[in-house]
Amino acid sequence: MSWRKWPDVIIDSGRELYIPWRISSGEMLYRDIQYLYGPLASYVNALLFSLFGTSLLTLVVFNLLVIGLLTLCIHKVFRRLFDRFTATLCGLVFLGTFAFARYSEGGNANFVCPYSHDLTYGIALFFLLALTLDRYLACKTRWRAATAGFLLGLMFLTKAEVFLAALVAAGIGFLLAEKRAGPRGTAGAVAAVCACAGFAVPPLFFIALFSTRTSVKEAASMISTGFRSLGYGPLVTNIFFQQIAGFDKPAANAFLGFAALAVYVALALGVLVLARLTARTQTGNHRHMVIAGVLLPLGAVVILSRNPLWWVYTGRPLPLIVLAYLLILLWPFLGRRESEWNYRRNAMRFVLCSFSLLLMMKILLQVHFSGPYGFALALPAALVAVAIFTHHLPRISRRAGWSGTTARTTAAAIVLCCLAVYVRESLAVYDLLTLPVGEGNDRFFTMAPSISDRGPAVNETLAFIETRMPVAAGFVVIPDGVMLNYLARRRNPGRWFEFVPPQIAVFGEERIRDDLEASRPEYVILVSQTTDVFGPTYFGNDYGFKLKEWVTENYTPVHLAGSRIFSTEGYGIAVAERTRRGP
């Protein structure tokens, strides 16, 4: 199955292990280690390493606990906002399509070994926030307002896009709560003060923590790094981020979104037609219509399965679906006064949909369930779509006098058939991950040598480090591959560990080169990692010329694992030792 098959052997997973290891060893984030996100996940993981030992297994076990907690929160949120049956399906969709998924050779697009723990922890915090806001709408106490603010404060320390989406959604929740309550004197202002006080606690804690080793001003600047990175032009305008958002071909991607939406609409209409036909049949034929309600969506999924592109486009219409649902939810707030229960439920639905829509801004025209972003950013919207199918379509059927049972059975069959396809795709990839990398509690599996030569090259390099490098020798991996530092337990003496085009463009090649020269790593390891997703393909050939010149002038090759590096011959890793110069 998927056990120990979640990480990527080179990209991102190493960063998620290396940074907390170095923090637990006494180094300081931002000052000693360059980082673009908030500090919360890195320090939580460092604490785990300090308490339970530094290992991949430590993070895996904790992330499994987070997945369990998140599943319970998802079930509770959707049970309150919709119904128990829908909540159960949403939990299954989360587990099968997002939490444990792997749809390609690259890892990181799952909640067990994510490309960024700041992202997955932020998503989990939002669902805790949603439960808190729901309770606040039911009973507006200061403690609940403070708790909501505290959770927002924690999210402030994760990833900027998650926090900003949650901030807007939470603000809408508070406004809707005050609208329902009407004039309450100073009670609303007191609740707002409590929320702000709760929000301030997590950032102030990290400012105090960092200010023990730097100035208060610098500490405050450090915790806001993730928000300042939103203004880095080379990051925002890089072709990679344009492509994942779909802005490189906006018209074509928008068309695909509407085309995929047409499939969703056709499936929804099919559910309603079956519900109507069932209501008109005699009792003896009722069972046959219910069976048809299961077999027809199964047949539709089988037909769609013959076109692999459909499953790539499945997420494309989610922004349109959520936006339409948001507009529908606006109507009760503009019309007649509802009961307290209906108002609270619709208010929280509005909060959830607002968060879902804003969270997809980074992948707006190319929403997907795979890759380093879609597995998390598309999650809430996908669950909202499931709720529309399995809760609202049966309600529409019952109100029209049709069979709600058939509508629910058919809608659930569609969801479960789609879930089965995604699980099958993940299992097919997991079956290919047979080559072990690392040892003991750090052991995981990557692609078999017959499929990819990354794993063999990494294993050979780790063996060289273990047998040929001095124990105290540090090294830097260029352009990406800090997983080697972590698995070998050899530190990078400098603060830079990623040398891909966006980082070089943002921070400046000369600055990075000067810092490398000052840290004087004894070894440089060059990984033949293509970076064409960012534009330039190979380090030294298409970008990073000054860094390559520095490596060439100061280091001598001593080992090559795999093929010639930075070429089309295959995957290779070259080890170079610092050249010893005479007096």
N, C-alpha and C positions, 0 to 999 in steps of 0.2 A: 504494500500500500504506500502511504506517503511518509512513514516514519523516517526521520533524519534525511529527508529529501527536499526540504524547503529552501535552503539557502542557495545563493549563487556562488560559484567557486571563486569569482574574481570581483564582480561589481557590487558595490553598496553593502553587501552582507558583512564584508570585512570591516567597513567603517562602523557599523552598528555594534561590532564586537571590540574593535580596537580602542575606540574612544572611551567607553566605560572602563576598560582594562587600565588605560593610562590614568584616568581620573582616580580610580581606586588605588593606583600606585603613587598618588600624590601630585600629579600634574593638574593644571587648571585649564578648563575649557576657555576658548577664545584667546587667552594669553599664550598658552603653550601649544594649543591645538586649534587650528583654523576650523571654523564651523559656521554654517549659514542659517541654522534653525535655532529654536529656543533651547534652554538648558534642561528642561524638566526630564525628558526621557533619558538623556545621557546620565544624569545624576541618579535617577531611580535605578537604572541598570547598573551603575557603578556601586550603588548601595547593595544591590543583589549580589554582585560579585564579591563584595567585602564580607557579606553575611554567609553566603552559601558556596563560595568558591568561583573562580574565574573559569567559565566554560560555556560553550554553546548550549549545553543541556540545561544550565541554569536559566538562561533566557527562554529556552523552549518551554520549560515547565511553567515559568511565570506567564508566558504568553498564552499557554493553554488555559491557565486560570483566568486570564483576561478575556479570552474567547468565551469561556463558560459564563463569566459575569455579563459580558456583552450580549450573549444569547438570551440570558434571563431578562436583561433590561429591554431588549428588542421585543421579547414576548410580552412583557408587562406593558410596555408602551402601546403596542398594537392591540393588545387585549382591551386596554382602556379606551383607545380611540376607535376601535372597530369591533372585533369579536374574538373569541378564543380560537376558533377554527382558523381564521385569517392569521392570528398571531403565531400559531403553530407552523403554518406554511411559511411565514416570513422567517422564522427561526431556521427552518430547514433550508430555505434558499440562501440565507446567510452562511450556514455551515458548508453547504455543498458547492455554491457558486463563488464564494468570496473567501471564507476563512481558511480553507485548506487547498485552494485551487492552485494549479500550475498548468498553464496552457502552452508553454514554449520552453526552449532550452534554458533561457534566462530565468533565474529564481526571483525572489524578492516580492512578487505580486501576491502575497498572502499575509494573513495575520499572525502566522507562527514565526516567520523570519521575514518581516517586511523590509522594504528598502529604507523606510524611515519609521522608527518607533514613535516619533513625535506625531506622525499622521495617525497611526492606529490608536495610540493613547488618547489623542484628541477626539477621535470618533467615539471611543468608549466614554469619555467624559461628557460628550454632548448628550448621549442617551441617559446618563445619570442626571444631567441638567434638565432634560425633558421631563423626567419623573418628578424632579423637584419643582419645576414650574407648574406641573399638573396639580401637585399638592398645594402650591401657593394659590392657584386659581380657586381651589376648593376652600381653603382657609388661609387668609392673608395674614400670616404672622411675620414678625421681624426675623425670627430665626430662619424661616424658609427663604426670606429675601436675602439674608446674609449667606445662607448656604448656596443659593443660586449664584450670588456674586463671587463666592469663593471658588466654585467650579469654573466660572468664567476666568477668574484669575489664574487658575491652573492651565486652562486652555491658552491663555495669553503666552504661556511659556512653552507652547508646543510649536505648531506651524501656523504661519500668519493666515493662510487661506481658511483653515478650520476655525480659528478664533474669530475672524471677521464675519464669517457666515453665522457662527453661533451668537455673536454680539448682536447682529441685526435681528436674528430670530428671537433672542431673549428680550430685546427691546420691544419687539412686537407683542410678545407675551405679557410684559408688564403693562404696556399701553392698553391692551385688551382687558386685562384685569381691572385697571383703573376705570375704563369705560363702563364696565359692568357694575362696578361698585358705586359709581356716581360720586358726588361731593362727599369727601370724608374728612374735611378739615385738614389737619396736618398729617394724617395717617399715611397718605401716599408719599409725602415728602420724607417721612421717617423711614418708610420701607426702602425708598431710593437711597437714603443715607446708609442704611444697613447693608444694602447690596453693594454700594461703593466701598464700604469698609471691608466687607468680605472679599471683594475683588482685590483690594490692595495687599492682602496678607501674603499670597504666594510671591508676587514680585518683590515686595519688601524683604521677604526672607532671603531670596537669592541676592538682592543688593547687599544685604548684611553679610551673607556668606562670602561674596566676592570681595567686598570692601576690606576684609581681613588681610587681603593680599594685593590690593590695589586701591585707588581712590574711589570715593563714592560716586563721583561723576563718571568715571570709567566703568564702574560696575553697572550703573544705570544704562550706559551705552551698550554694554555687553548683552544685557537681557533683551534689548530691543533690536538685536542684530537681524533677526528674521524679518522684521518690518522694513528695516533699511534696505535689505536685499531686494525688496519689491521695486525699489527705484533704480536698481542697477540696470542701465540700458542694455549692455551686452547680454544680460540674462533674459530680459523681457523680449528683446528683438531677435534672439537666436533662433535659427530655423527649427531647432528641435521643439522649442516651446510653441512656436507658431504652428507646427505640424500637429502636435498633440491636442492643440485647441481647435484645429481644423481651419485656422485662419489663413493658411497658405493657399487653400482652394475653397473659399467661403461659399461660392455659389454651388459648386458640385457637392460639397458636404451637406449644405442645407437641403439640396434636392434629395440626397440619400436619406436624410432624416425624415423628410415628408413621405418618401417612398416606403420606408420601414414603418412609419406611422400608419400608412394605409393597410399594412398587414395586421397591425394591432387592431385597427378599427374593424377589419374583416373578421378577425377572430371574435371580437366582442359582439358583432352583429350575429355571427354564427351561434354564439351562446344564447342570445336573446331569441333567435328564431327557433332553436331547439326547445327552449323553455315554453314558447308559445305553442309549438306543435304538440308538446307533451300535454299541455293543459287541455287541448282539444281532443286528444285520443280517449278512447274508452278505457276503462280500468284494466282490461285484459291486455291492452297493448302498452300500458304505462311502463312496464318493466323493460320492454323492448326499446322504448324511446330513451330511457335512462342509459341502457347499454350503448345505444347509438351515441349518446352524449359523451361517453368515454372513448368509444372507438374512433369517432370522427376527428377529435383533436389529436389522437394518437396518429392517425393517418396523415393529418396535416403536418405534424412534427416530422414524421418519417420523410415526407416529400421535401420539406424544408431542409432536412439533414443532407439531402443529396446535393445541396448547394452550400458549400462551406462558408461562402461569403455572407450568407444570411446570419450566421452566428457571430460574425464580426460586426454586423450592423445592428444586432439586437438592441444595443443600448442607445443607438442614435436618436430615436424619438423621445427619450426620457425627458429632456428639457421641455418639449412641447406638451407632453402629457402632464407634467407637474405644473406648468404654467396654466394650462387649461383648468386643472383642478383647483389651483389657487383662485382663479377668477370665479369659479363656481362657489367656492367657499366664502367669497366676499359677500355674496347675496344675503345670507342670513344676518350679517352685521349691518346691512343697509336697510333691511326690511323690518318686519314685525318683531316684537320682543319674544325671544325664545325662553324655554325653561332653563333653569340654572344648569342642569345636566347637559342639555344640548348645546348651550352657549359655551360651556367649558370644553366640551369635546370638540366642537368646531374651532374654537380658539387654538387648541393644541394641535389640531390638524393643520391649521394655518401656520403655526410655528414650525412644525415638522417639514411642511412643504417649502416654506421660505428657506430653511436651512438646506434642504435637499437641492433646491434650484441654485442657490448661491454657491454651494460647494462644487457644483459642476462647471463653474465659470472657467476653470483652467482647462477643461476638456469640452467646452460648450458644444462645438459643432462636430465633435468626433468622440462622443461618449462610448466607452467600451468597458468591459468587465475584466480585461487582462491588462498587462503592463504595470509599470510602477505607480500609476496614479488611479486608473479606473477601478481597481479592486477595492479601493476605499472611497474615492470621491463619488462613484456612481452607486454605492451601496444604499444610502437612504432613499434615493429616487427609485431604485429598483424595487425596494420593499413597498414604497407607496404605490407603484404600478401593480404589484401583487395584490395589495389591499383593494385597489379599484376593481380588479377582476373578481376577486373572491368575496368581497363584501358588498360593493355597490351594485354589481350586475344582478346578483340574486335579489337584492332589495327592489331594484327597478322591476324585475320580473314579478315579484309578489304584488307590488303596487298596481301593476297592469292586469293582475288576475291570472298570470301565467304560473308555471311551475318554478318556484324558487329552488326546489331540490335539484331539478335538472340543471338549472343555471349554475348552482354552486358546484355540483358534481362535474359539469363540463369545464368550468373555469379552473377548478382544482386539477383536473386531468391535464389541462394545457400547461399549467404551472409545473406540475410534477414531471410531465414529459420533457419540458425544456430543462428542468433541473437534472433529469437523467442524462440528457445529452451533454451538459457541461461536466457532470461527474465522470462520464465516460471519456471525455476529452482529457481531463486531468489524469485519470488512471492510465490512459495510453502513454502520456508523457512520463508519469512516475515509473512505468515499467522499463523505461529506457535508462533510468538513473541507477546504474549498477556498480560504478567505480567508486570505491571508498577514498576519501580524502581526510587527512587529519587522524588523530589518535585519541583513544579514550573518550572522554565526555565532549571532545571537540569533533568527533568523527561524524561525517555526513557523506552523502552519495551524490555524485555528479554523472554527467552523460558518459555512456560506455565509450571506450576508445574507438570503436568502429564508427561512432557517430560524430564525436568531437575530440579533438586532441588537446583541449584545454586542461582536462584533468591529468593526463599523463605528464604534461609539461610542469604543472604545479607540483605534482608528487616528486618528480625528479629534482626540481629546484629546492623543495623542502629537504630532501635527502642531502643535497649539496650543502645547504646552510647548516644542517645538523653535523655533518662530518668534516667540512672544510673551513667553515668560518669560525673565528675565535668566539668564545662564549659571550664576551662583552661587546662584540662588534655590532654596531647598529647599521641600518641601511634604509634607503628610501626607494620606493617603487614608482616608476614613471611609465605611462601616464596615470595608471590606476591599478590598484592591486594590494591595498593595505591588508588584505586577508593574509598575505604571506607574512607580514609582520606579526599579526596576531597568532597564527598557527605556529610560527617558529618562536614566539615569545621574545622577539627582538624589537626593541623600540626604534622608531624613526627619530633621530636626534633633532630634527627640525619640526616646525609647526605645520608644514604643508604636506599633504599626502594625496591630493588629487590634482592632476595637471592636465585636465581636459580643456578644450577651447574656451568654454564660458568662464571658468575660473581664471584662466590666464588673461582673458580679455578684461575681466573685472578688476583684478588685483594688480595687473601689470607684470609682464615677463621679467623685466629687470629687477623689480622688487623681490620676486620669488627667487630669481637666480642669486641675488645678494644674500638672502636669508639662507639659502642652501649652502653657499660658500661659507657663511659664518658658522653654520652648524657642523660643517665638514663631516658628512657621513662617510664611514669607512668603505661602504659598498653602495653602488647604485644598481638596481635591478630594472631592466627595461623589458616591459611586457608588450607583446605584439597585439595590443588591444586596439581594434578599429574604433574610431570616434566619428564615423561618417554621419551618425544621427545628429551631430552638432554642426555638420558642414564638412570641415577638413577630415580626411580619413586617417592618416598616420602621423604620429608624433615625429618631428624631425624632418619629415618629407613635405608636409602640408602646413604645419604650424609648429610653434615651439623651437624655432631655429636657434635662438640664443641659448636656450637651455641645452639643446643637443650639442652646441658648440662647447659649452661649459663641461658637459659630460665627456666629450671626446678629448678635450685638453687635459682633463684631470683624472681620468679613469682608464684602466686597461682591462679589456675583456679577459675573463678567466674561465667562463663556463657558458655553454649554450644548451638549453633543453628544448627539444623540438626543432622546428624549422627556423630558417633565417628570419630574424625579426623585421617587422615593418615592411613586409613583402606579401605577395599573393601566394607564396609557396605553402603557407600553412601557419599554424600557431606556434610561436616560439617565445622563450623567456631567456634573456641574456643577463649574466651576472658580471659586473665590472668592479674591480678593486681600485681604490684610490692609488694613483701612481706615486711611488716613493721618489722624491727628488733629493738630489744631493745638497750639501750645505752651500 
